[in-house]
């Protein structure tokens, strides 16, 4: 009976690890001061080289940035701070 319990716990732990690794979070920001295509390129380049951001989409017409992140590597607050450091206002939608 002891061996069964160890195997059950191990399988449960593996399942939890797999679920955690699969977790991804999509966050959308409103960026009101996107003025031109150069602004879009500046944000896209910064997001491309940021650890924890898996995909990103900058929409100039709607003035929005959408990112898919690994929440164990980066937070929404860090992304907002990065956008502010680049000179853009950012508010989570």
C-alpha positions as CSV (number, residue, x, y, z in Angstrom):
1,X,0.0,0.0,0.0
2,X,2.9,2.3,0.7
3,X,4.2,2.0,-2.9
4,X,0.8,2.8,-4.3
5,X,0.6,6.1,-2.3
6,X,4.1,7.1,-3.4
7,X,3.2,6.5,-7.1
8,X,-0.1,8.3,-6.7
9,X,1.6,11.4,-5.2
10,X,4.3,11.3,-7.9
11,X,1.7,11.2,-10.7
12,X,-0.3,14.0,-9.1
13,X,2.9,16.1,-8.7
14,X,3.8,15.6,-12.4
15,X,0.3,16.5,-13.4
16,X,0.5,19.8,-11.4
17,X,3.9,20.6,-12.9
18,X,2.5,20.0,-16.4
19,X,-0.5,22.2,-15.7
20,X,1.7,25.0,-14.3
21,X,4.0,24.8,-17.4
22,X,1.0,25.1,-19.7
23,X,-0.4,28.2,-17.9
24,X,-0.3,31.3,-20.1
25,X,-1.9,34.6,-19.5
26,X,-3.2,37.1,-22.1
27,X,-3.1,40.7,-21.1
28,X,-4.4,43.7,-23.1
29,X,-3.2,47.3,-22.6
30,X,-4.6,50.5,-23.8
31,X,-1.7,52.7,-25.0
32,X,-3.2,56.1,-25.9
33,X,-0.1,57.8,-27.0
34,X,0.7,55.6,-30.0
35,X,1.3,58.3,-32.6
36,X,2.9,56.5,-35.6
37,X,4.3,53.3,-37.0
38,X,7.7,54.0,-35.4
39,X,6.0,53.9,-32.0
40,X,4.6,50.5,-32.9
41,X,8.0,49.2,-34.0
42,X,9.6,50.5,-30.8
43,X,7.1,48.6,-28.6
44,X,7.3,45.4,-30.8
45,X,11.1,45.4,-30.6
46,X,11.1,45.7,-26.8
47,X,8.5,43.0,-26.3
48,X,10.3,40.7,-28.7
49,X,13.4,40.7,-26.5
50,X,11.6,40.5,-23.1
51,X,11.8,37.2,-21.3
52,X,8.4,35.7,-20.4
53,X,6.5,37.3,-23.3
54,X,5.6,34.5,-25.7
55,X,3.6,36.5,-28.2
56,X,2.7,40.1,-28.7
57,X,0.5,42.2,-31.0
58,X,0.5,46.0,-31.2
59,X,-2.6,47.4,-32.9
60,X,-2.0,51.0,-34.0
61,X,-5.5,51.7,-35.1
62,X,-7.1,50.6,-31.8
63,X,-4.1,51.8,-29.7
64,X,-3.8,48.5,-27.9
65,X,-1.0,46.1,-27.0
66,X,-1.9,42.4,-26.4
67,X,0.7,40.0,-24.9
68,X,0.6,36.3,-24.1
69,X,2.9,35.7,-21.1
70,X,4.3,33.1,-18.8
71,X,3.2,34.5,-15.4
72,X,6.1,32.7,-13.7
73,X,8.6,34.8,-15.6
74,X,7.0,38.2,-15.9
75,X,4.1,40.2,-14.4
76,X,1.6,42.6,-15.9
77,X,3.1,45.3,-13.7
78,X,6.6,44.7,-15.2
79,X,5.2,45.0,-18.7
80,X,3.4,48.2,-17.8
81,X,6.6,49.6,-16.3
82,X,8.5,48.7,-19.4
83,X,6.0,50.5,-21.6
84,X,6.2,53.6,-19.3
85,X,10.0,53.5,-19.5
86,X,9.7,53.5,-23.4
87,X,7.5,56.7,-23.1
88,X,4.1,55.2,-23.5
89,X,1.1,55.3,-21.2
90,X,-0.4,51.9,-20.5
91,X,-3.6,50.8,-18.8
92,X,-4.8,47.2,-18.5
93,X,-8.1,46.8,-20.3
